[in-house]
């Protein structure tokens, strides 16, 4: 460490540069992981990646570029299903998360015998992957958009509840306690003191979860949950160009959703 004396006579100690420590930690972790993860360089075929890209983003066989882009227009219906189940599942799951987030916040319900069981149930839901949730939904209600909505709703519920109760636990409780001291019950106090503080974060989180669900909804088609994922599943083995066209369409939609979400978040700040 180096010491400097400023004009006021005060001695300032230059902090230690931590970059070398961070690099050392990364190096140690890399060595440790290499002991457990064996990588055979002969199995790494970079050239195959370019071949895959060529198959995905060029017309197959006798198909023309006109056929390639015309196929994108046929994806309107499955794309609509994807957006429909993503939006419906996000809204349903996020709204259902609100009461559970309140019951999980220890600054609202100070009895640990009340909020711990609720958190335990939420953690169970969050542990189950969205793909498994979709598989369970398909088992009960059959293939289609409904199973996708159920899976996305449960997935959104787990994420929103976790994030929302953490936000509730960080709010300023002065106004809440003041309203309670005047005789208001917890519901009224929460309505007028806490909700105005968490509402912008709730909307921001819901948009973020919707954006995440649009990305992941394509995977749900592999278990019969509908949407554009079904198109990818049906063509993945033989028609790579169809898969590539679907990927391009999804990319455009995701970029549009991301632009919209960034715009809304900027208005909430």
N, C-alpha and C positions, 0 to 999 in steps of 0.2 A: 504493500500500500504506500502511496505517495501522499505527503502532506503539503498543503498550500496555505499561505497566509494572505488573506485578502486585505484590501486597503483599510478596513475597519479594525484590523488587528486580530480578527477571528481566524482560527485555524480550521481548514476544511480538509477532510480526508477523502481522497479519490477512491471511489468504490472499486472493488475487484471486478475485473472483466470476466463475466461468467461464460462467455462463448466457448472457451476451451474446456471448461467443466462439462458443458452441455454436449460438446462433440465427443468427449471421453465417455460420457454415459451412453450416447448413441452407439459408439463403437463397441462398448462392452455388451450392450443389449443385442447388437448384431451378431457378435461372436456367440453369445448364449443361444440365440434363436437358431443359428446355423448348426449347433450341436443337436438340435431336436428336429429340424426341418432339413431333410436331405434333398438337395437339388442336383439332378443329373443334367449337366449341360447338353448331353446328347438329345434330351427330350425337349429342349427349347428350340423351336423352329420358327424363327422370325419370318421367314419367307412365306409360311402358311398364312400369316396374317394378311399379307398383301393379296394373296389368292382369295381369301375370304372376302375382303373388301371388294374385289373385282366381281365376285359372284353376287354380292349383296346389292351393289350399286351400278350394275350394267344389265341390260336385258338378256334373258336366257335364250339361247338357240335362235329360232326364227323370229322371236319377238323383237319389235322395234321400240325406239324410245317413246313413240306414240302409245304403244301398248303399256309401257312402263308407267307413264303418267296417267293414262286412262284408268289403270288399276287403282290409282290413288283416289279417284272419284268414287269408286265402288266402296270405299272404306267409310263413307259418310255414316252409314247405319251403325256398324260396330263402333266407330269413334263416338257417335252419339250415345251409345250404350255405356261406353267407358266414362264419358263425362257425366252422364246421368247417375250412374251408380257411385262415382267418386263424389259428386256434389251432394247427393241424397245421403250417402253414408257419412260424409263429413258433418253435415248439419245435424243429422239425427244423433250421431255419437257425441258431438260437441255439446249439444243441448242436454243430453242425458247425463253428461259429465258434471254439469253445474251443481246439482244437489249433492252428488257424491264428493265433489271437491270441497264443498262447504262442510260436510260431515267429517272430512279428513283433516281439516285445518285445526290445529291444536290451539290456535288463538281464538277460535270461535267456540269450539267444543273442547273445553279444557279437561274433560274426563278421558283419560287414556283408554278406559275400557270401552269407550264409544268409537274413538277415531282409529284405534289400532286394528280392530276387526275389519273396518271399511278399507283401510289401507292394504290389509292382507288380501282381500278380495280383488282390489284393483291391481295389485302386483301379480296375482294369478292371471288376470286377463292380459296384462302387459307381457307376460312371459310367453304366451302362445303366439307363434308367428302368424302373420296375416294369411299366408298360404294354407296353413293348417286350419285357421278359422274358416276360410273359404271351403275347404274340403268338408268340414263338419256341416257347414250351411248347405252345401250341395247334398249331403246325405239326408238332411231333414226336409228341405224344400225343393230339391231337384236342381238341375242345371238352369242357368239363365241369370238375368240381371238381379233378381231378388236375392239370390245367394251371394252375389257380389256386394250388394248393398248391406246385407247383414254382416258380412266379413269386414267390410270397410268401416261400418258403424262401430263394431266392437273394437277394432284396431284404433279408430279415432277416439273412442271413449277412454281407452287405457292411457293414450298419450295426453289427451286434454286434461283428464282428471289429475294426473301427476303434475303437469305444468301449472295448472290453475290453482291447486291447493298450495303450491309453493309460492305463487304470487300472493295469494290471500294472506299467507303467513308473514309477508313482508310489508303489508299495508300499514298506514298510520291508524292506530286503533283509538286515538283520542276522541274523535267524534262519535265512534261506536260506543265507547264507555260513557260519554256525555249523554247520549240519547237513552242508554239503559238507566242512567241515574235519574232521568226525568220520568221513568216509568214505562218507557217503550220496551216491548219484548224484543228478543233477538232477531226475529224476522224483520220487524220494522227498522230496527237499528242497522241491520245488514243492508236493507234496501236503500236507505238514504245516506249511509256513510261508506260502505265498502264497495258496493256495485259501481258507483261513479269512478272509483279508483281503478277497478280491475276491468271495466268494460272495454277500454281501448286495447289492453293486452289480450283479452279474450278474442276480440275480432282479429287481431294480428295473428294469434296462434291458430285460429280457425282457418285463415287464409293459408298459413304455412302448412297446416295438416292437409288441406285440400290439394295444394301443390305437390305434396309428398304422395298423396293417394293417387293422383293422376299418373305419376311416374310408376308406382308399384302396381297399379291396376292391370297392366298388361300381363303380369305374371299370373294373375288370378285366372286368366283364361285357360291355363294349362290344366286346371282341375274342373273346368266346366262352368266357371262363374260368368261367362259371357264377355262381351266387349271385344276390343281389337286384339286382345291376347289370344282369343280363339282363332283368329285369322293367322296369327304368327304360328300358333301350334299346328294348324293344318298344313302349313307350307314350309315348316322349318327343315324338313328332311329332303325335299325334292325341288322346291321353288325358292331358292335363296333370293332371287330378284324381287319376289313378292314380299318376302320378309324385309328386304331393304327398303322397299317402298313404304311399308307399314312403319318402319323405324323413322323414315323421313317425316311422315305425317305426324307421328307422335312427337318428334323433335320440334316441329313447328308449333304444335299445340302447347307443349310444355313451355316453350319460350314465350308464347302468348300469355299463358297463365302466370309465368314468372314476372313478366312485364306488368301485368295487371296487379299482381300482389305487391310488387314494389311501389306502384303508384298509390295503392290504397294505404300501405304502411306509411308512406311519406305524408299523407293527409292526416294520419292518426297521431303523428308526432307533434 
